């Protein structure tokens, strides 16, 4: 939201149980998942992350689909949240090895 309270951007954040199956994810319908060459590799990588989430008893989260208002300006609040989310993801991935 901008300083006037108008929504200027959003991001999709979808939290799942840690026992979610690949076929239950929104990711399952993306172009890469349906690609003959890369779909199997993507599914294996995601399944590895799903296994780690289950082992650590943490939720599995899909993030994506962000959008901005036509103004094209990224509000400071949104950009800060996106950077924090990116930093969190990097630290989580590093913690998983």
C-alpha positions as CSV (number, residue, x, y, z in Angstrom):
1,X,0.0,0.0,0.0
2,X,1.2,3.5,-0.7
3,X,1.0,6.4,1.8
4,X,-2.6,7.0,0.8
5,X,-3.6,3.5,1.6
6,X,-4.0,2.4,-2.1
7,X,-2.8,-1.1,-3.0
8,X,0.1,-0.8,-5.4
9,X,1.5,-4.3,-5.4
10,X,1.0,-7.8,-4.1
11,X,2.7,-11.2,-4.0
12,X,1.2,-14.6,-3.8
13,X,2.2,-16.5,-0.6
14,X,0.7,-19.9,-0.2
15,X,1.5,-22.0,2.9
16,X,1.0,-25.7,2.8
17,X,1.1,-28.5,5.3
18,X,4.5,-30.2,5.4
19,X,3.0,-33.4,4.0
20,X,1.7,-31.7,0.8
21,X,2.2,-33.7,-2.4
22,X,3.6,-32.2,-5.6
23,X,0.3,-32.7,-7.4
24,X,-1.3,-30.4,-4.8
25,X,1.0,-27.5,-5.5
26,X,0.2,-24.6,-7.8
27,X,3.7,-25.2,-9.3
28,X,2.5,-28.4,-10.8
29,X,0.8,-26.4,-13.7
30,X,3.7,-24.1,-14.6
31,X,5.4,-24.4,-18.0
32,X,8.6,-25.9,-16.5
33,X,6.7,-28.6,-14.7
34,X,4.9,-29.6,-17.9
35,X,8.1,-29.6,-20.0
36,X,9.3,-33.0,-21.2
37,X,12.9,-32.1,-20.6
38,X,12.8,-30.3,-17.3
39,X,9.6,-31.4,-15.6
40,X,11.1,-34.5,-14.0
41,X,14.1,-32.5,-12.7
42,X,11.9,-29.8,-11.3
43,X,9.6,-32.4,-9.6
44,X,12.7,-34.1,-8.1
45,X,14.1,-30.8,-6.7
46,X,10.7,-29.8,-5.3
47,X,10.2,-33.3,-3.8
48,X,13.6,-32.9,-2.1
49,X,12.5,-29.6,-0.5
50,X,9.2,-31.2,0.5
51,X,11.1,-34.0,2.2
52,X,13.2,-31.5,4.1
53,X,10.1,-29.6,5.2
54,X,8.6,-32.8,6.5
55,X,11.8,-33.9,8.3
56,X,12.0,-30.5,10.0
57,X,8.3,-30.3,10.8
58,X,8.0,-26.9,9.0
59,X,5.4,-25.7,6.5
60,X,6.1,-25.7,2.8
61,X,5.5,-22.3,1.1
62,X,5.0,-21.3,-2.5
63,X,5.8,-17.7,-3.3
64,X,5.4,-16.0,-6.6
65,X,3.0,-14.2,-8.9
66,X,3.8,-10.7,-7.8
67,X,2.2,-7.7,-9.5
68,X,2.6,-3.9,-9.4
69,X,0.3,-1.1,-10.2
70,X,0.7,0.7,-13.6
71,X,2.7,3.4,-11.9
72,X,5.6,1.0,-12.1
73,X,7.0,2.4,-8.8
74,X,7.8,-0.2,-6.2
75,X,6.6,1.2,-2.9
76,X,9.3,1.1,-0.2
77,X,7.2,-1.1,2.0
78,X,6.7,-3.7,-0.7
79,X,10.3,-3.7,-1.9
80,X,11.5,-4.1,1.7
81,X,9.2,-7.0,2.2
82,X,10.3,-8.6,-1.0
83,X,14.0,-8.3,0.1
84,X,13.3,-9.7,3.5
85,X,11.4,-12.6,1.9
86,X,14.4,-13.2,-0.4
87,X,16.8,-13.0,2.5
88,X,14.6,-15.4,4.5
89,X,14.5,-17.9,1.6
90,X,18.3,-17.7,1.1
91,X,19.0,-18.3,4.8
92,X,16.5,-21.2,4.9
93,X,18.1,-22.8,1.8
94,X,21.5,-22.3,3.4
95,X,20.3,-23.9,6.6
96,X,19.1,-26.9,4.6
97,X,22.5,-27.3,3.0
